[in-house]
Structure formats: C-alpha cells, structure tokens
Amino acid sequence: MSLQFITDSEGKTTGVFIPIKEWNKIKDKYAEINNENVDIPQWQMDEVRERLEEYENKPSIGLNFNQAMDDIESEL
C-alpha cells in the first residue's frame, strides 16, 4: 500500500492519504466500513456537551495528553 503521510509545520503527522484504488480495495474487503451512520445514544451526546461546556468555562481542568498517556502506561 502506498500511503502518503501529511505533516504540519512542526513535522507532526496530521493525516494520511490513501490512493482511491487502494481505498476501494479496503472498502470491498471490509464492507462494514461503508456504515457511516452511527447511532450515538442521547446520554452520550449529553455527556460530551456537558464536558465541553465545563472545559470552555474552565480550560485549566484539561490534561496534557502526553502526560495522561504516560500516567496510564505506567499503571499497566
């Protein structure tokens, strides 16, 4: 597979380009990938909205992603 990685100005990978022929092969192999409509329960949407509002009101409650991942991995 000839993937092309897209990076930002800092060199971080931000996306992947998959040639259409290869994408079509993936879709043929994994038919369920075409099921784009996912029903999200209302309680889950409410929870996300609540957390976003909480973060918008107090951004300092956010965690550093890398630190959070390090903490999780150290507990494994």
URFENQUI-V221056 format. One record per pair of residues at least 6 apart in sequence whose ideal C-beta (glycine too) atoms are under 7 Angstrom apart, sorted by sequence separation. I is the first residue (numbers start at 1). J is the second residue. D is the distance in whole Angstrom. If there is no record, write none. Layout:
((I:J:D) (I:J:D))
//
This chain:
((7:13:5) (8:14:5) (27:33:5) (55:61:6) (7:14:6) (26:33:7) (27:34:6) (54:61:7) (55:62:6) (5:13:5) (6:14:5) (6:15:4) (6:16:7) (5:16:6) (6:17:6) (3:16:5) (4:17:4) (3:17:7) (3:18:6) (2:19:6) (1:22:5))
//
